[in-house]
């Protein structure tokens, strides 16, 4: 306990601790908290807010993520909040909530047919990177350059595309009446890699548009950005199906998570390219 104080020094168990250390830390925390509502609050705010959210919500997070998934999601959340603020952070949270919820749709039926997500839909480390690699890259680029305009639309498009993919896949597995291989239009069983259905495709396109609309409502993109994000997400989702139907399974390292990384990166690149073209 504190024993005495003089000359700007506090004494604890006979050792001197500069008061300035405590005051500097407190000042840093106050600054981080004050900046937390900014559109791009910076790394200290991201660390503070995201760590607090993870500590308070760890039980909920572990229902949708493995332990490794939680740790890697912490990195994703920190970078996203730092670069894109509370709006960007909300989008990632909504992706996690909607993506986890849709995997539960007719879960018993999908498990019986052997086409359900592993671990009852709990996301692993690979799933986190398959969902968040492009978003994290955009966040890092925004933090490094100090310019979020192009990187922000790439970030939104990457998560819009991944949600579209998840929704189209899970709704197709649950409700798809007829599924076709997207490369040959050959009829295949539900759950086949690269298979598409009218029900799943429509649900995926609606999910992409809805996610883009939410991003517009909270100020992450403008009205033109809604169209750009929706287009980029749907195109990247289709490319993911083509890759799944044509080469996934034929190349050892080309796992589902790697295919997802390619998809979300393509969505981000397309959105940034379309934004640049529109601006020109």
HELIX and SHEET records of a PDB file:
HELIX    1   1 UNK A   19  UNK A   35  1                                  17    
HELIX    2   2 UNK A   43  UNK A   64  1                                  22    
HELIX    3   3 UNK A   67  UNK A  103  1                                  37    
HELIX    4   4 UNK A  107  UNK A  113  1                                   7    
HELIX    5   5 UNK A  118  UNK A  121  5                                   4    
HELIX    6   6 UNK A  125  UNK A  145  1                                  21    
HELIX    7   7 UNK A  149  UNK A  175  1                                  27    
HELIX    8   8 UNK A  198  UNK A  217  1                                  20    
HELIX    9   9 UNK A  223  UNK A  246  1                                  24    
HELIX   10  10 UNK A  256  UNK A  279  1                                  24    
SHEET    1   A 3 UNK A   2  UNK A   6  0                                        
SHEET    2   A 3 UNK A   9  UNK A  12 -1                                        
SHEET    3   A 3 UNK A  15  UNK A  18 -1                                        
SHEET    1   B 2 UNK A 179  UNK A 181  0                                        
SHEET    2   B 2 UNK A 195  UNK A 197 -1                                        
END                                                                             
